Amino acid sequence: MNSISANLNLMIKACEKASKILIRDFGELEKLQVSKKGPSDFVTNSDLKTEKIIIEELLKARPDYSIISEETGIKVNKDKKNTWIIDPIDGTVNFLHGIPHFSTSIALKNGNEIISGLIFDPIKNEMFYAEKNNGAYLNNKRIRVSKKINIEECLFATSGKNEIQIDFSYRKSGSAALDMAYVACGRYDGYFQKNLHLWDIAAGIIIVKEAGGIINEINLNNHNDIEVITSTPDINSKLIKKITNF
């Protein structure tokens, strides 16, 4: 196993502990109490329980770090420079419908940059992670973005409800975090989306970068309405040209 920092190790342990709840609840979907959080945004007991476990585990070891999380919001602690960014279930709608494509995402922001990120798909047991200047990994194996150079041969990911008029292959999977992780390991060649939240994509930013991908400049102080365009280096400018109107 490649050497990882104490903070990333802590993130992995918190994620593994929380994922036991997710796997159990996923198997008992019909018993879940679901409440509406917005027009197309659900929150489940699983979301809340998972987030609680993650935050408890992280705070046990780093009581002073600040937190930004999907369900709890922003919690500024003594250490304002270091902030955990947490999404307990990215792909809640998939989860609710029994579709095994969702993930837990944790990132660590230091000052104005993400220095480590983790995206864990508990059902497929796939853990994507990266640290600054240390490469990106999937279950301890180094990953890189794809080497494709012809956009016609590429497969992209996006999400949201907008109908898009584009003349290339794309998928809508329902999990922004996994879409970015899949770009990092070469399954997708790029991902583009508007109106994202910081917790959807924070871990993905560093995982894609450390896998050799290119991503647009993202203001980490902005928590909502984020636009992401990320891809392999060779097709980045071609992708940007193609999606000017999306």
N, C-alpha and C positions, 0 to 999 in steps of 0.2 A: 504493500500500500504506500502511495506517495505520502510524504510528510505533510500534515495539515496543522493549522494553528489551533490553539486551545479554544478560540471562539467558534471556529467551524466545527470542531468536535462537539462542542456544546449544542450547536444548532442541529447537528445530526442526531444526537441523543434525544433532544426535545422532540424532534420530528418523529423519530421512531416510537417514542412513548405515545405521542398523540395519535399516531396512525393506527394503533391497536383499536382505539375507539371508532375511528372511521371505518375500518374493515368490518368491525362488529356491526355497526349501525347500517352499513351498506347491505349487509346480509339480512337486516330486519327492517327494510324500508317501510313496509306497510304500517309499522308501529310508530314511525316518526311523527312527532307533532310539528306541523309546518305552519309558520306564520308568514304573512305577506309583509315584505319590507318596502316594496315599491312596485311599480307596474310589472317589471319583468325580473325583479330581484328578490330572491327568497332568502330567508335565514332559517336555519334549522337548529334544533338542539345540538346536532353534531358540530355545526360551525362553532357554536358558543363553547361547547365542551372542549373541542380541539384547541381553540384559541386560548382558553383558560389554562390548559395543561402546558402549552408552549410558553405562555407568558410566565407561569409559575416556575418552570424549569430554568428559563433564561434569567429571571430575576434572582433566583436562588444563588446563581453563580456571579451575576453582574447586577447587583441591586441598584446601582446608580445610573445604568444606561437608560436612555429615553426610549419610548416605544411609539410606533405608528402602526395601528392594526385596523383591519377592515371593520370588525364589530365593535371594538372598544374605543377606537378613535385615537387621538393624540394624547400621550402622557409624557410631559416634560419632567425629567428627573434631574438630579444634581449634575450628572454628566450630559451636557447638552450636545457635545460633539459626537458622541457615539449613540446611534439610534438603531434599534431593531425595527425592521419593517416586515409585518406579518400578514399573510393571507391564509387563514386556516383551511378553506376549501376554495380553490380556484377552479370553477366548473361546477358550481352548486346546482345548476339546472340539470346537468348531466347526472350528477349524483342523485338528485331527487327522482329522476326517471329510471334509475337503475342502469345507467350507461357507465361502464367502467372506464371513464376517461376524465379524471380530475386529479388535482394535485394540491399539496401543501407547499407554500412558498415562504422562505425566510431570507431576508437580506440584512447585512450590516452596513449602515451608512456611517462613514467617518468624515466629519466636516461636510464637504460638498461632493463626496464621491462614494460610490458603493465599493467596498473592499472585499466583501465575500457574499456569496449567494448560494442558495440551495433550493432545488425544486424536487419534491419527492412524490412519485406516483405509487401509492401504497398497493394498488391492485396488481399492477405489473411488476411491483418491487423494483422500480427503476429510480435511482437517486442520481440526479445531475447536480454537480457543484463546481464552484470555481472560487479562487482567491486571486487578488491582484498580483500580477506577474508570476503566477504559479500554474497557469494552464487550466483547462476545463476537463471535467471527468464525468463519466457515467459508470457507476458501480466500480470505481477504482481504475477504469481504463481511460486513457487519454482520448479526448474527442476533438475533432476538427470539423469546420464547416465543409460543405461539398465543394468540389473543384469545377463544377459546371460553368461553362462560359456562354452557351447558347440559351437564351431565355425560352425558346420554344421547347427545350428539353426539361425545363425546370418545373417544379411543383411548389406553389406558394400557399401560405395560410393567411386567413383573415378572420374577423368575427363581426358580431353586430348584425343588425337587421337590414342595413342598407342594401339595396340591390346595386350590384356593381357591373358596369359595362366594361369588361376587360377581355382581351383576346388571348389569355393564357390560362393554364390550369391552376386552380386554387381549391382549397378546402376550407370549410368552416367547422372547426372541431369543438368549440365551446370552452376552451381553456387557453387563455392568453399565455400563461406561464409555460404550459406544455408546448404550445406552438413555438415559443422562443427556444425552449430546450431542444426541440426537434430541429430547429435551424442550426443550433450549435453542434449537433451530432450528425448533420448531413441528411436527415430524413426529409426535411423541407429545405428549399433553397432560399427562402425569404419569408418575411411576415410583415404585414402592414395593417395598421388599425388606428382609428381615432377614438376619442372619448374614453380613454383608459384611466384607471386609477393607479397611483404609484405602487400600491401593494400588488397589483396584477403583474407588474413588469420589472420591479426592482431587482429581484434575483436574476431574472433573465438577462438584464443589461450586462452584468459582469460575465455571466456564463457564455453569452454570445461573443463578447469582446475577447475573452480568454481563449475561445475556440477559433479565433481568427476572423470573426465576422465583423461587418461594419454596421454601425447604428447611428441614427441621427442624434444631434445634441439634445439632451433632455434636462430640463430644469427640475432638479430634485426637490426644490422648495415648493413646487407646484404639485398638489396631491391629486388633482382631478383634471379631466379634459386633456389628457396627454396624448400626443400622436407619436406613434412608433413606426419607423420604416427601417427594417434590418434585413441584411442578406449577406451572401458571399461577396467578397470584394469585386470579383470580375463582372458581376451582373448588377451591381448596385446602381450605377448611373442609368442603365437600361430600365431597371425596375422603376426608378423615380420618374423617368420620362413617361412610362406606361400608365402610371397611376396619378398623373397630375390632377385628374378630375374626380378622384374617388371620394 
